[in-house]
Amino acid sequence: MKLRRASYRFAAAITLGSAVISHVPTAHAQTKVRVGWCTSVVTNGAVPFAIGNRFGWFKQLGVEIELVNFPGSSDCVRNVATGEVLMAVAAVEPVAILRLTGVKTQVFYTAYRRNIFGLAVPVDSPIKTYADLKGKKIGVTSMASTGVVVARSVARSAGLDPDRDVRIVVSGQPAQTAVLLKRNEIDAVSQWDTQYALMAIAGASLRPIEDAELESYPANSFVALPETIKTRGDLLARVLRAYTMGAVYAIRNPRLASEIFLATYPQAVPTGLELSEATDQNATMLKILTGKWTLERPDLKWGEVNPDTYQRYIDWLVKAGVLKERLEASEIVTNELVPAINTDLDLKAVEAALAR
């Protein structure tokens, strides 16, 4: 699919029945918030936005959401820095990399608490380790994708030169990538877990190259300018409160969440699939995603950043040669808004929505 930047506006009403009345009072004038979405097409990671809109939680908190698509996280972060979007759901790697060039953004809400990225190969591939990638082609969704950073990092970790020993190429979205894998035109992929599930559905079953360390690091999270976090923190907190309610709903019932997502974004229904089949497929993938959203311990708050985990990831990126110098995690992450996001988080409204 041709890469393009497009905006997807949430519908004011979705034909799935009447909305649940939330316990959250309407107390704010409506403010449009542009959120960077770091793939060229809408994906089911946007489920919490669809759910929050479906049940009126964003509206009740005075927010109108517009998702703005970019090819990858690097583009997302740059557009946060220029003010094109107020925030973005971006990977942490470009936040750190661009920080060294003077582009100052911060993670203020950890959405994916475990890494979604990693390399994978066809199930019958002789490639077992990163060292076996020497001379191989690795497919990514775009050259702006975090998959490029991860591919280069793991190549370096195996003693390979990412500029000479491997070839990173654009293989596109899952269906296109599956074709290239079956034709042996690429040898491995550096994308993310739900992409791999879609490739399997398209006939290219994959085997991940195991990397427990990489899997332990956080992935896409909410990023904004430090001054936005300080001066517009109330607005950001309201957005993330409704988002969190949507995420909790999806964790509790992936099937219903998938129905709402596909009703909100009918363009996400794969060509040739009946809606019921597409819903089943999406629910299966959503179970993978929500496993990365859930809190590791009951004492943690939604969105809470663990600076130690981020620091380990930064140090890993330095060791891999992706970052040219070490950063302190406090430069690119903050928990400043976590208390406000979790205060008055209306989980009773989520329970009411689930009970319908």
C-alpha positions in Angstrom: 0.0 0.0 0.0 1.3 3.4 -0.9 2.5 5.2 2.2 0.6 8.4 2.8 -0.3 10.5 5.7 -4.0 10.6 6.4 -6.2 11.7 9.2 -8.9 9.5 10.6 -11.7 11.3 12.4 -13.8 9.5 14.9 -17.5 9.2 14.0 -19.8 11.0 16.4 -22.0 7.9 16.7 -21.4 4.3 15.9 -24.3 2.0 15.0 -23.8 -0.5 17.8 -26.7 0.6 20.0 -27.2 3.3 22.5 -24.2 4.6 24.4 -23.7 3.7 28.1 -24.1 6.7 30.4 -20.8 7.3 32.1 -20.3 8.4 35.7 -17.9 11.1 34.4 -19.6 14.5 34.3 -19.4 16.7 31.3 -17.4 19.6 32.6 -15.2 20.8 29.8 -15.6 22.5 26.5 -14.6 20.3 23.6 -11.0 20.6 22.6 -9.7 18.9 19.4 -6.5 16.9 20.0 -4.4 15.7 17.1 -2.6 12.4 18.1 0.2 11.0 15.9 -0.4 7.4 14.9 2.9 5.9 13.8 1.9 3.6 11.0 0.6 4.5 7.5 -2.7 2.8 8.2 -4.9 2.6 11.2 -4.2 -0.6 13.3 -5.9 -2.3 16.1 -3.6 -0.6 18.6 -6.2 2.2 18.2 -8.9 0.1 19.9 -8.9 2.2 23.1 -9.6 5.3 21.1 -12.5 3.7 19.3 -13.9 2.4 22.6 -13.5 5.7 24.4 -15.3 7.4 21.5 -18.0 4.7 21.3 -19.1 5.2 24.9 -18.6 9.0 24.9 -15.7 9.0 27.4 -13.6 11.4 25.4 -16.5 13.7 24.8 -17.5 13.7 28.5 -13.9 14.7 29.3 -14.0 17.6 26.8 -11.9 16.0 24.1 -12.3 15.4 20.4 -9.6 13.0 19.0 -8.1 13.0 15.6 -5.6 10.4 14.7 -2.9 11.5 12.2 -1.0 8.8 10.4 2.7 8.9 9.8 5.0 6.2 8.3 6.8 5.4 11.6 7.8 6.6 15.1 10.6 8.8 14.0 8.2 10.9 11.9 5.7 10.9 14.8 8.3 12.3 17.2 9.5 14.9 14.8 5.9 16.1 14.2 5.3 16.3 18.0 8.4 18.5 18.1 7.1 20.8 15.4 3.6 21.0 16.8 1.9 19.3 14.0 0.4 16.9 16.6 0.0 17.5 20.3 1.2 14.0 21.2 1.9 10.7 19.6 1.9 7.0 20.4 5.5 6.4 19.5 8.3 4.0 20.2 11.0 5.1 22.7 14.0 4.6 20.5 13.5 7.8 18.3 12.7 9.8 21.4 16.2 9.0 22.7 17.9 9.2 19.3 16.4 12.6 18.4 17.1 13.9 21.9 20.8 13.8 21.1 20.1 16.1 18.1 18.2 18.6 20.2 14.6 17.4 19.6 13.3 17.3 23.2 10.2 15.1 23.7 9.3 12.9 26.7 7.4 9.7 27.3 4.6 10.6 29.8 2.5 7.4 29.7 3.8 3.9 29.1 1.2 2.2 26.9 3.0 -1.0 25.8 4.7 -2.2 29.0 6.5 -5.0 27.2 8.2 -4.9 23.8 6.2 -5.6 20.7 9.2 -5.5 18.4 11.6 -8.2 17.5 13.0 -10.2 14.6 11.3 -13.2 13.1 12.1 -15.7 10.3 10.0 -18.4 8.5 9.5 -21.4 10.6 11.7 -23.6 8.4 14.5 -21.1 8.1 18.1 -22.1 9.0 18.5 -18.8 10.8 18.6 -19.4 14.5 20.6 -16.5 15.9 21.3 -12.9 15.0 24.8 -13.9 13.8 23.0 -16.1 11.2 21.6 -12.9 9.6 24.9 -12.1 7.9 24.3 -11.5 4.2 20.5 -11.7 4.7 17.7 -9.3 3.8 15.5 -8.0 6.6 12.0 -6.6 5.8 10.6 -3.6 7.6 7.3 -1.7 7.2 9.1 1.5 6.3 12.5 3.1 6.8 11.0 5.3 9.5 9.9 2.3 11.5 11.3 1.3 14.8 11.9 -2.0 13.1 14.9 -0.4 11.4 16.4 0.6 14.8 15.8 -2.9 16.3 17.3 -4.6 13.2 20.5 -2.5 13.3 20.8 -2.9 17.1 20.6 -6.7 17.1 23.0 -6.9 14.2 25.5 -4.9 16.1 24.9 -7.0 19.3 26.0 -10.1 17.2 29.1 -8.4 16.0 27.7 -7.6 12.5 28.1 -4.3 10.7 24.5 -3.2 10.0 25.6 -1.2 7.0 27.6 -4.0 5.3 26.6 -7.4 6.8 22.8 -7.2 6.5 20.4 -5.4 4.1 17.4 -3.7 5.5 14.6 -3.3 2.9 11.0 -2.0 2.9 8.6 -5.0 2.6 5.4 -3.1 3.4 2.3 -4.3 5.2 1.7 -7.9 6.3 0.2 -9.3 3.1 3.0 -7.8 0.9 5.6 -9.0 3.4 4.1 -12.5 3.4 4.4 -12.7 -0.4 8.1 -11.6 -0.3 8.8 -14.2 2.4 7.2 -17.0 0.4 9.2 -16.0 -2.6 12.4 -16.0 -0.6 12.9 -12.4 -1.6 13.6 -11.5 2.1 15.0 -13.7 4.8 13.7 -12.2 8.0 11.4 -9.4 9.2 11.9 -6.7 11.9 8.3 -5.6 12.6 6.0 -6.4 15.6 3.9 -9.2 17.1 0.5 -8.5 15.5 2.1 -8.0 12.1 3.5 -11.5 12.4 0.1 -12.9 13.3 -1.3 -11.3 10.1 1.6 -12.7 8.1 0.7 -16.2 9.4 -2.9 -15.7 8.3 -1.6 -14.7 4.9 0.3 -18.0 4.7 3.8 -17.1 6.0 4.1 -18.6 9.5 7.1 -17.2 11.4 9.4 -18.1 14.2 10.7 -15.3 16.5 14.4 -15.1 17.2 14.3 -15.3 21.0 15.7 -12.4 22.9 14.5 -12.2 26.5 16.3 -8.9 27.1 14.7 -7.1 24.2 11.3 -8.5 25.1 11.5 -7.0 28.6 11.8 -3.4 27.4 8.8 -1.1 26.9 7.5 -0.2 23.5 5.1 2.4 22.1 4.0 5.0 24.6 2.6 8.5 24.7 5.1 11.2 23.9 4.8 15.0 24.1 6.9 18.1 24.4 8.1 18.8 28.0 6.5 22.2 27.9 3.2 20.7 26.8 3.3 18.3 29.7 3.8 21.2 32.1 1.4 23.8 30.5 -1.3 21.5 29.1 -1.1 18.6 31.5 -4.8 18.7 32.4 -5.7 18.2 28.8 -3.2 15.4 28.3 -4.4 13.7 31.5 -8.0 13.8 30.3 -7.1 12.3 27.0 -5.2 9.5 28.7 -8.0 8.9 31.2 -10.4 8.1 28.5 -7.8 6.1 26.6 -7.1 4.0 29.7 -10.8 3.3 30.2 -10.8 2.0 26.6 -7.7 -0.1 27.2 -9.3 -1.7 30.3 -12.4 -2.5 28.3 -10.3 -4.2 25.6 -8.3 -6.2 28.1 -11.5 -7.4 29.7 -13.4 -8.3 26.5 -11.3 -8.4 23.3 -14.2 -9.7 21.2 -16.5 -6.8 22.0 -13.6 -4.4 21.6 -12.9 -5.7 18.2 -16.5 -5.3 17.1 -16.4 -1.6 18.2 -13.0 -1.1 16.5 -14.1 -2.5 13.1 -17.4 -0.5 13.3 -15.4 2.7 13.9 -12.8 1.8 11.2 -14.5 -0.3 8.5 -11.4 0.3 6.3 -9.5 -2.0 8.7 -11.7 -5.0 7.6 -9.4 -7.0 5.3 -10.6 -7.3 1.7 -12.4 -10.5 1.0 -13.3 -11.2 4.7 -16.8 -11.3 6.1 -17.2 -9.0 9.1 -17.6 -11.9 11.5 -14.3 -13.5 10.2 -12.5 -10.1 10.5 -13.8 -9.7 14.0 -12.5 -13.2 15.0 -9.2 -12.4 13.5 -8.9 -9.0 15.1 -9.9 -10.4 18.5 -7.1 -13.0 18.3 -4.6 -10.3 17.6 -6.0 -8.0 20.2 -5.4 -10.7 22.9 -1.7 -10.4 21.9 -1.7 -6.7 22.2 -3.6 -6.5 25.5 -1.0 -8.8 27.1 1.5 -6.0 26.5 -0.9 -3.3 28.0 -1.6 -5.0 31.3 0.1 -3.9 34.5 2.8 -6.2 35.8 1.8 -5.7 39.4 -1.4 -4.5 41.1 0.4 -1.7 42.9 1.3 0.0 39.6 -0.7 2.9 38.2 -1.9 3.0 34.6 0.8 4.6 32.4 3.4 4.5 35.1 6.9 4.8 33.8 9.7 2.6 35.3 12.8 4.8 34.9 15.1 1.8 35.6 13.6 -0.2 32.8 14.0 2.7 30.4 17.6 3.2 31.6 18.4 -0.4 30.8 17.0 0.0 27.3 18.9 3.3 26.7 22.2 1.5 27.8 21.4 -1.4 25.5 20.9 1.1 22.6 24.3 2.7 23.5 26.0 -0.7 23.6 24.4 -1.6 20.2 25.8 1.6 18.7 22.3 3.0 18.0 22.8 5.9 20.5 26.0 7.7 20.2 26.1 8.7 23.8 24.4 7.8 27.1 21.3 9.6 28.3 19.7 9.7 31.7 16.3 8.1 31.5 14.9 11.2 33.4 15.7 13.3 30.2 13.2 11.4 28.1 10.6 9.9 30.6 8.4 11.4 33.3 5.7 10.3 35.7 4.4 13.9 36.2 1.0 13.2 34.8 0.4 9.7 36.1 -1.4 10.8 39.3 -3.7 13.1 37.4 -4.5 10.4 34.9 -5.4 7.8 37.5 -7.3 10.3 39.7 -11.1 9.9 39.0 -10.4 7.1 36.5 -14.0 6.0 36.1 -13.7 2.2 36.1 -17.3 1.9 37.1 -18.3 3.3 33.7 -16.1 0.6 32.1 -17.9 -2.1 34.2 -21.2 -0.7 33.1 -20.2 -0.8 29.4 -19.0 -4.3 29.7 -22.2 -5.4 31.3 -24.4 -4.3 28.4 
